[in-house]
Amino acid sequence: MGSTSVNRRDLIKRAAAAGLVTVPAVSALTSCASGSGDSDQVDKGKKTKDNPLGVNGKAPLELYIFDGGFGVKYAQDARKVYEKKFPEAKVELKSTQKIQSVLQPRFNGGTPPDLIDNNGAEQMDMGTLVGKDQLTDLTPLMDAPSYDDPGKKVRETLRPGVVEMGQFDGKPVWVLYYAYTVYGVWYSQTALEKLDVTYPETWDDMMKVCAKAKKEGIAGWTYPGKYPYYWPFSLYPFIAKIGGPETLDAIDNLEPNAWKHPAVKAAFEAYYELVRKDYILKGSPGLTHIESQTAWNQGKALFVPNGSWVENESKNTTPKDFRMRVSGPTGLDSSDKMPFGTLWASGGEPFIVPKNAKNPDGGMEQLRVMLGEKSSKNFIRQVSSLTSLDGGTDGLDLPPGLNSAVEALDKAGKNIVNPRMQDWYVALQKEKIGVGGLGEMMAGRATPAETIKKIQKYADDAAKDDSIKHYKHR
């Protein structure tokens, strides 16, 4: 996996695929000191047209990259651009899959690296980092001239929602999500054509497609039952489509009875119909993300809830004629508040500059380099995933799944939702809502009514927990 914030790939994303957050380690982070560390920071350089952040060109720079599905070569290539600009700087790039185990002690000791790709199963809890004042405000980066066009600020070059995702607590921008993930329902166009069906736009049509597939010995859906927090990738935008984006805002805000909204009830009952009618691949509750994707590639199921990292992650088992595609969720009916094509798309691969970093300006400058067209296209070519640079695919020959993701974004237009639960409340999203709630319902061990009641209690408990930093849409 590559994430975000789990958060996927993050978000949740891809962190979700690797396993649960290590709760004891997160708890330890909450007790760490938050001294400024300013006295240990390098002297600032002179701000110029070519050096808008005032980077000290002689100062060392330490980078830590999560070594997941995206690998580290894209970061190594971007480092070379920085080194060419500042040839006297010693730039050290390190990588690990155990971000929290390796870097939490350094946070506690006040000696963190200058830039961190905070992702994976051991992702440090972003809400805790912000709440404990452990991060550098990235607003200077957002307001700096973009790498390619000095007439545009960096923030003006980013895809919709990326800046807002980094704003955990008001105006400051604490996180830069470098990858851009399209979540939804993934399928093989070839498989649908063999059944002589098209992607269903209403739930009645979804049931007809699944029924036809079942007659041919094909399941309608599969999913990684060991990581059932994949279901929200299609379920959350489905809820928003039915009831409007405010329904997801209320859920994110931990508002009383948010999970009892009629749109939530309708969405849960629709998905439970997949269980009742035996339209889910047998054994799915015991599958990992890789196993469910492999079964899907093998034609055992038509649909899978996933993110746009799936094309790169499953490439070794994907047939050449698969023609991978993604769509926003099938709607309920004509009463839906948002149109067909409504999509969840948001930043992944969260990068942070620690508050106690010795060279925070260098860390931000490295991010500015990465958001340049050259580095962005290099990332896309290497890992088949979008970056947060808007329009960064111009001139590239994209693989089928990624090309479909771009088309889905175009179709969605302004109808893009960005649930924050997976960023603001990692344990609640994954362990409670995902495993304890949706996992039980989609395995047939709990009804929608029971699941809604259980999840609402989880949310209420989190809202009352003073040890948790709470966030709200503004």
C-alpha positions in Angstrom: 0.0 0.0 0.0 1.0 3.5 -0.6 -2.9 6.0 1.6 -4.0 8.3 3.8 -4.3 9.2 5.9 -5.3 5.9 5.6 -6.1 7.4 5.7 -6.1 5.9 2.7 -4.4 5.5 0.6 -4.6 6.7 2.4 -7.0 7.3 3.3 -7.6 5.9 4.9 -7.1 4.8 2.7 -4.2 2.5 2.0 -3.4 2.5 5.7 -6.7 0.7 6.1 -5.6 -2.1 3.9 -2.6 -3.0 6.0 -4.3 -3.3 9.4 -5.4 -1.4 12.4 -3.7 1.5 14.0 -1.5 0.6 16.9 -3.6 2.1 19.7 -1.0 2.0 22.5 1.5 3.8 20.3 -1.0 6.5 19.5 -1.8 6.9 23.2 1.9 7.4 23.9 2.0 10.2 21.4 -0.7 12.1 23.2 1.6 12.4 26.2 4.6 13.8 24.3 5.9 17.3 25.0 5.2 20.0 22.4 8.1 22.3 22.9 8.8 24.7 20.0 12.3 23.6 19.3 12.9 26.9 17.6 16.5 27.3 19.0 17.5 24.1 17.1 16.2 25.3 13.7 18.6 26.3 11.0 19.0 29.9 10.1 16.6 31.1 7.4 17.9 31.9 3.9 17.2 35.0 1.9 13.8 35.1 0.2 14.1 35.7 -3.5 12.0 35.1 -6.6 13.7 31.7 -7.0 13.6 31.0 -3.3 10.2 32.2 -2.1 10.3 30.3 1.1 13.7 31.6 2.2 15.3 28.1 2.3 18.8 28.0 3.7 20.6 26.4 0.8 23.4 25.0 2.9 21.3 23.4 5.6 20.8 19.6 5.7 17.4 18.2 4.9 16.0 14.9 6.3 13.1 13.2 4.5 11.2 10.1 5.7 9.0 8.3 3.2 6.4 5.5 3.8 7.6 2.6 1.6 4.2 1.2 0.6 2.5 0.6 -2.8 3.9 3.8 -4.2 7.4 2.9 -3.3 10.0 5.6 -2.8 11.5 6.2 -6.3 9.2 9.2 -7.0 10.5 10.8 -3.8 14.1 10.0 -4.7 13.6 11.7 -8.1 12.1 14.8 -6.4 15.0 14.9 -4.0 17.4 15.2 -7.0 15.5 18.3 -8.1 16.0 19.9 -4.7 19.7 18.9 -4.6 20.2 20.5 -8.1 18.7 23.7 -6.8 20.6 23.7 -3.5 23.8 21.8 -4.4 25.5 22.6 -1.0 22.6 21.0 1.0 23.0 17.4 2.2 19.7 15.7 1.7 19.1 12.4 3.4 16.1 10.3 2.3 15.0 7.3 4.5 12.1 5.0 4.2 10.1 2.6 6.4 6.8 0.8 6.6 6.7 1.4 10.4 6.3 5.2 10.5 5.0 5.3 14.0 7.5 2.9 15.6 10.4 4.6 14.0 9.4 8.2 14.3 7.3 8.5 17.4 10.3 8.3 19.7 11.9 11.2 17.7 8.7 13.3 18.1 8.8 12.6 21.8 12.5 13.6 21.9 12.0 16.7 19.9 14.2 15.6 17.0 11.8 14.7 14.1 12.8 14.7 10.4 12.0 17.7 8.3 9.4 16.1 6.1 7.4 12.9 6.7 5.1 10.8 4.5 2.8 9.8 7.4 1.1 6.7 6.0 0.6 3.0 6.4 -0.7 0.7 9.1 1.5 2.6 11.6 0.4 6.0 10.5 0.6 8.5 13.4 -2.8 9.8 14.2 -3.2 13.1 12.4 -5.8 14.4 14.8 -3.6 13.8 17.7 -0.6 15.4 16.1 -2.6 18.5 15.3 -4.2 18.5 18.8 -0.9 18.3 20.5 0.7 21.1 18.5 3.2 18.8 16.8 3.0 20.2 13.3 4.3 23.2 11.3 1.6 25.3 9.7 2.0 24.9 5.9 0.2 28.1 5.0 3.5 29.7 3.8 3.8 26.8 1.3 0.2 27.2 0.2 0.7 30.9 -0.4 4.1 30.6 -2.1 4.3 30.8 -5.9 3.8 27.5 -7.6 6.9 25.7 -8.9 5.9 26.2 -12.6 3.9 29.3 -12.6 4.9 32.2 -10.3 1.7 33.9 -11.1 -0.2 31.2 -9.2 0.0 30.3 -5.6 0.5 26.7 -4.7 -3.0 26.5 -3.2 -4.5 27.6 -6.6 -2.9 24.7 -8.4 -4.4 22.0 -6.2 -7.4 19.8 -6.8 -10.7 20.5 -5.0 -10.7 19.8 -1.3 -7.0 19.2 -0.9 -6.3 22.4 1.1 -9.4 21.9 3.2 -8.4 18.3 4.1 -5.2 19.7 5.7 -7.2 22.2 7.8 -8.0 20.1 10.9 -8.5 23.1 13.2 -9.6 26.2 11.4 -7.5 28.2 8.9 -4.0 26.7 9.3 -3.0 24.0 6.9 -1.3 21.2 8.8 -1.1 18.4 6.2 -0.4 18.2 2.4 -2.1 15.2 0.8 0.1 14.5 -2.2 -1.8 11.7 -3.9 -5.4 12.2 -5.0 -7.7 9.2 -4.6 -10.9 8.5 -6.4 -13.1 6.2 -4.3 -16.1 4.3 -5.6 -17.4 1.1 -7.2 -14.7 -0.5 -9.3 -15.6 -3.0 -12.1 -14.5 -4.6 -15.4 -16.1 -3.1 -18.4 -15.4 -6.4 -20.2 -17.3 -8.3 -17.5 -20.3 -6.1 -17.8 -20.4 -6.4 -21.6 -20.2 -10.2 -21.4 -23.4 -10.1 -19.3 -24.9 -7.6 -21.7 -25.5 -5.0 -19.0 -24.4 -1.5 -18.3 -23.3 0.0 -14.9 -26.5 0.5 -12.9 -27.6 4.0 -12.0 -30.5 3.1 -9.6 -30.6 0.4 -6.9 -33.4 -1.5 -8.7 -31.1 -1.8 -11.7 -28.2 -2.9 -9.4 -30.4 -5.7 -8.1 -31.2 -6.7 -11.7 -27.6 -6.8 -12.7 -26.6 -8.8 -9.6 -29.5 -11.3 -10.3 -28.4 -11.8 -13.9 -24.8 -12.3 -12.7 -25.9 -14.9 -10.1 -27.6 -16.9 -12.8 -24.2 -17.1 -14.5 -22.4 -18.2 -11.3 -20.9 -14.7 -10.7 -21.3 -12.8 -7.5 -22.5 -9.2 -7.7 -19.9 -7.9 -5.1 -16.9 -8.9 -3.1 -15.0 -6.9 -0.5 -12.1 -7.3 2.0 -14.0 -8.7 5.0 -10.9 -8.5 7.1 -10.8 -4.8 6.5 -14.5 -3.9 6.2 -13.7 -0.2 6.4 -13.5 -0.4 2.6 -17.3 -0.3 2.4 -17.5 3.4 3.1 -15.6 4.1 -0.1 -18.9 3.5 -1.9 -21.3 3.7 1.0 -20.5 7.3 2.2 -21.0 8.9 -1.2 -24.2 6.8 -1.6 -25.5 8.3 1.7 -24.6 11.8 0.4 -26.3 11.1 -2.9 -29.5 10.1 -1.2 -29.6 12.8 1.5 -27.3 15.5 0.4 -23.7 16.3 1.5 -24.9 17.7 4.8 -25.7 14.2 6.0 -22.0 13.3 5.9 -21.1 16.6 7.5 -23.3 15.8 10.5 -21.6 12.4 10.7 -18.2 13.9 10.7 -19.3 16.5 13.3 -20.4 13.7 15.6 -23.8 15.3 15.8 -26.5 13.5 17.9 -28.6 11.1 15.8 -26.6 11.8 12.6 -26.5 8.1 11.9 -30.3 7.9 12.3 -30.9 10.1 9.3 -33.3 8.5 6.7 -30.6 8.6 4.1 -28.3 6.4 6.3 -31.2 4.0 6.9 -32.0 3.8 3.2 -28.3 3.2 2.2 -27.8 0.5 4.9 -31.0 -1.3 3.9 -30.0 -1.2 0.2 -26.5 -2.7 1.0 -28.0 -5.3 3.3 -30.2 -6.4 0.4 -26.9 -7.6 -1.2 -26.5 -9.9 1.8 -30.1 -11.1 2.0 -30.2 -12.0 -1.7 -26.8 -13.7 -1.6 -25.2 -11.3 -4.1 -21.9 -11.2 -2.3 -19.1 -13.7 -3.1 -19.1 -16.5 -0.6 -16.2 -16.2 1.8 -15.7 -12.5 1.4 -16.0 -11.8 5.2 -12.7 -13.7 5.5 -10.8 -12.1 2.6 -7.9 -9.5 2.7 -7.9 -6.6 0.3 -5.5 -8.5 -2.0 -7.6 -11.7 -1.9 -10.8 -9.8 -2.7 -9.1 -7.9 -5.5 -7.7 -11.1 -7.0 -11.1 -12.8 -6.9 -12.5 -9.7 -8.7 -9.8 -9.8 -11.3 -10.6 -13.5 -11.8 -14.2 -12.6 -12.7 -15.7 -14.2 -9.6 -17.5 -10.9 -8.7 -18.5 -7.8 -10.7 -18.1 -5.0 -8.2 -15.7 -4.0 -5.4 -15.6 -0.9 -3.2 -12.1 0.5 -3.5 -9.8 3.5 -4.2 -7.8 4.4 -7.3 -4.7 2.7 -5.9 -6.3 -0.6 -6.8 -5.0 -0.6 -10.4 -1.4 -0.5 -9.3 -1.9 -2.8 -6.3 -3.7 -5.5 -8.3 -1.8 -5.2 -11.6 -0.1 -8.6 -11.2 -3.5 -10.4 -11.3 -5.4 -8.1 -13.7 -6.1 -9.6 -17.1 -5.0 -7.5 -20.1 -8.6 -7.3 -21.4 -10.1 -6.4 -18.0 -10.7 -2.7 -18.9 -10.8 -1.5 -15.3 -13.3 1.3 -14.5 -14.7 3.2 -11.6 -18.0 4.9 -11.0 -19.6 6.9 -8.3 -22.2 4.9 -6.3 -25.3 3.6 -7.9 -28.1 5.8 -6.7 -31.3 4.8 -4.8 -33.9 6.3 -7.0 -35.1 9.6 -8.6 -35.6 11.2 -5.1 -31.9 11.3 -4.5 -30.6 14.8 -3.6 -27.4 14.6 -5.7 -27.1 13.4 -9.3 -25.6 10.2 -10.6 -21.9 10.6 -10.8 -21.6 12.0 -7.3 -18.2 10.9 -6.1 -15.9 10.7 -3.1 -12.5 12.0 -4.2 -9.9 13.4 -1.8 -6.2 13.7 -1.0 -4.1 10.7 0.1 -0.5 10.1 1.0 -0.3 12.8 3.8 2.9 14.7 4.1 3.7 16.7 7.3 6.5 19.0 8.5 7.0 18.5 12.2 6.9 21.7 14.4 10.3 20.7 15.8 11.9 20.1 12.4 15.3 21.6 12.1 14.7 22.7 8.5 11.0 23.3 8.1 11.5 25.6 5.2 13.4 22.9 3.3 10.7 20.4 4.0 8.1 22.8 2.6 10.3 23.5 -0.4 10.6 19.8 -1.2 6.8 19.6 -1.2 6.7 22.6 -3.6 9.1 20.7 -5.9 6.9 17.6 -5.7 3.8 19.7 -6.7 5.6 20.9 -9.8 4.5 19.4 -13.1 7.7 17.4 -13.7 7.6 15.6 -10.4 3.8 15.2 -10.5 3.9 13.5 -13.9 6.8 11.4 -12.8 4.7 10.1 -9.9 1.7 9.4 -12.1 3.8 7.4 -14.6 5.5 5.4 -11.9 2.5 4.4 -9.7 -0.6 4.9 -11.8 -2.2 7.3 -9.3 -3.2 10.9 -9.6 -1.5 13.7 -7.6 -3.1 16.7 -6.0 -1.8 18.9 -8.8 -4.9 19.9 -10.7 -4.7 19.0 -14.4 -1.4 17.1 -13.9 -2.3 14.4 -16.4 -2.0 16.5 -19.5 -0.1 14.7 -22.2 0.1 11.4 -20.3 -1.0 8.0 -21.7 -3.0 6.8 -18.7 -3.9 3.1 -17.9 -7.6 2.2 -18.1 -8.4 2.5 -14.4 -6.7 5.8 -13.9 -8.2 7.2 -17.1 -11.6 6.1 -15.9 -10.9 7.9 -12.6 -10.2 11.1 -14.5 -13.4 10.7 -16.4 -15.3 10.1 -13.2 -13.9 13.3 -11.8 -15.0 15.2 -14.9 -18.5 13.7 -14.7 -18.8 14.6 -11.0 -17.9 18.2 -11.5 -18.8 20.0 -8.3 -20.6 16.9 -6.9 -17.6 15.7 -5.1 -17.8 14.8 -1.4 -15.0 14.5 1.1 -15.9 12.7 4.3 -13.4 13.5 7.1 -14.2 10.7 9.5 -11.2 8.7 8.4 -8.8 11.6 9.0 -10.3 13.1 12.1 -11.2 9.9 14.0 -9.0 7.0 12.8 -9.9 4.5 15.5 -13.6 5.3 15.4 -13.8 4.9 11.6 -11.8 1.7 11.3 -12.3 -0.3 14.5 -15.8 0.8 15.4 -17.8 1.9 12.3 -15.8 -0.4 10.0 -15.1 -3.6 11.9 -17.7 -3.4 14.7 -20.5 -2.0 12.6 -20.4 -2.5 8.8 -18.2 -5.6 9.1 -20.9 -7.4 11.2 -23.8 -6.2 9.0 -22.2 -7.1 5.6 -21.3 -10.5 7.0 -25.0 -11.0 7.9 -24.5 -11.0 11.6 -26.4 -7.8 12.3 -29.4 -6.0 10.7 -29.3 -2.4 9.5 -31.3 -1.2 12.5 -29.0 -3.0 14.9 -25.9 -1.6 13.1 -27.2 2.0 13.0 -27.9 1.8 16.7 -24.5 0.4 17.5 -22.6 3.0 15.3 -24.6 5.9 16.7 -23.5 4.8 20.2 -19.9 4.6 19.0 -20.2 8.2 17.7 -21.9 9.5 20.8 -19.2 7.9 23.0 -16.5 9.6 20.9 -18.3 12.9 21.1 -18.3 12.7 24.9 -14.7 11.6 25.2 -12.7 14.6 26.4 -9.4 12.8 25.6 -10.2 13.0 21.9 -9.6 16.2 20.0 -12.9 17.1 18.2 -13.2 18.7 14.8 -16.1 20.2 12.9 -16.8 21.3 9.3 -16.6 25.1 9.2 
